[in-house]
Amino acid sequence: MTRLTPESVEAEEIREVLTDQELTVHARIVWVFLAAADQPQNSNSLAAELGFAGSTVSKCVGVLRERRLIRRLNGVWIAQSPAEKEEGR
């Protein structure tokens, strides 16, 4: 995820997702992990790194993808900021 804005905006984006009561705690953790990861992750690596069941990661990925908070690129998941989500509408 390329950032063209100051770090304070990144913190605001993280806060926005972490306080989104429509997302489960697991989905919030998956998004924050992807946003902070050095490299994109696939579902299996997410489950292993976070200690979640594969089915939990699958459900989280589905919700996050539906809300356009993540996207799939070459078999891996990449976090998108809430601002990118709103621009894509």
C-alpha positions as CSV (number, residue, x, y, z in Angstrom):
1,M,0.0,0.0,0.0
2,T,1.7,3.2,-1.1
3,R,1.2,6.2,1.2
4,L,1.4,9.7,-0.1
5,T,0.2,11.3,3.1
6,P,1.8,11.9,6.5
7,E,2.0,9.2,9.2
8,S,-0.8,10.9,11.2
9,V,-3.2,10.0,8.4
10,E,-2.1,6.4,8.6
11,A,-2.8,6.3,12.3
12,E,-6.2,7.8,11.6
13,E,-7.0,5.1,9.0
14,I,-6.0,2.4,11.5
15,R,-8.1,4.0,14.2
16,E,-11.1,4.1,11.8
17,V,-10.9,0.4,11.1
18,L,-10.1,-0.6,14.7
19,T,-13.2,1.3,16.0
20,D,-15.5,0.0,13.3
21,Q,-18.2,-1.8,15.3
22,E,-19.5,-3.5,12.2
23,L,-16.3,-5.6,11.9
24,T,-15.5,-8.5,14.2
25,V,-12.5,-8.3,16.4
26,H,-10.9,-11.0,14.2
27,A,-11.5,-9.0,11.0
28,R,-10.0,-5.9,12.5
29,I,-6.9,-7.9,13.5
30,V,-6.5,-9.3,10.0
31,W,-6.8,-5.9,8.5
32,V,-4.3,-4.3,10.8
33,F,-1.9,-7.2,10.3
34,L,-2.1,-6.8,6.5
35,A,-1.7,-3.0,6.8
36,A,1.4,-3.4,8.9
37,A,2.9,-6.4,7.1
38,D,6.2,-6.0,5.1
39,Q,4.8,-8.3,2.4
40,P,1.3,-9.2,1.2
41,Q,0.0,-12.4,2.8
42,N,-2.1,-15.3,1.6
43,S,-4.9,-16.8,3.7
44,N,-2.7,-19.7,5.0
45,S,0.1,-17.4,6.1
46,L,-2.5,-15.2,7.9
47,A,-3.9,-18.1,9.8
48,A,-0.4,-19.3,10.8
49,E,0.9,-15.9,11.8
50,L,-2.2,-14.9,13.7
51,G,-3.0,-18.3,15.2
52,F,-6.5,-18.2,13.8
53,A,-8.4,-21.2,12.2
54,G,-8.4,-21.1,8.4
55,S,-12.2,-20.8,8.5
56,T,-12.0,-17.7,10.7
57,V,-9.5,-16.1,8.3
58,S,-11.7,-17.0,5.4
59,K,-14.7,-15.3,6.9
60,C,-12.7,-12.2,7.8
61,V,-11.2,-12.0,4.3
62,G,-14.7,-12.3,2.8
63,V,-16.1,-9.4,4.9
64,L,-13.0,-7.2,4.4
65,R,-13.1,-7.8,0.7
66,E,-16.8,-7.1,0.5
67,R,-16.1,-3.8,2.3
68,R,-13.2,-3.1,0.0
69,L,-10.7,-2.9,2.9
70,I,-8.5,-5.6,1.2
71,R,-7.9,-6.7,-2.3
72,R,-6.4,-9.8,-3.8
73,L,-3.3,-9.5,-6.1
74,N,-1.5,-12.5,-7.5
75,G,-2.9,-14.8,-4.8
76,V,-2.1,-12.6,-1.8
77,W,-4.1,-10.1,0.2
78,I,-3.2,-6.4,0.4
79,A,-4.9,-4.0,2.8
80,Q,-6.5,-0.9,1.4
81,S,-7.1,2.2,3.4
82,P,-10.7,3.3,4.2
83,A,-10.0,6.4,2.1
84,E,-9.2,4.2,-0.9
85,K,-12.4,2.3,-0.3
86,E,-14.5,5.6,-0.4
87,E,-12.7,6.8,-3.5
88,G,-13.6,3.6,-5.3
89,R,-17.4,4.0,-4.8
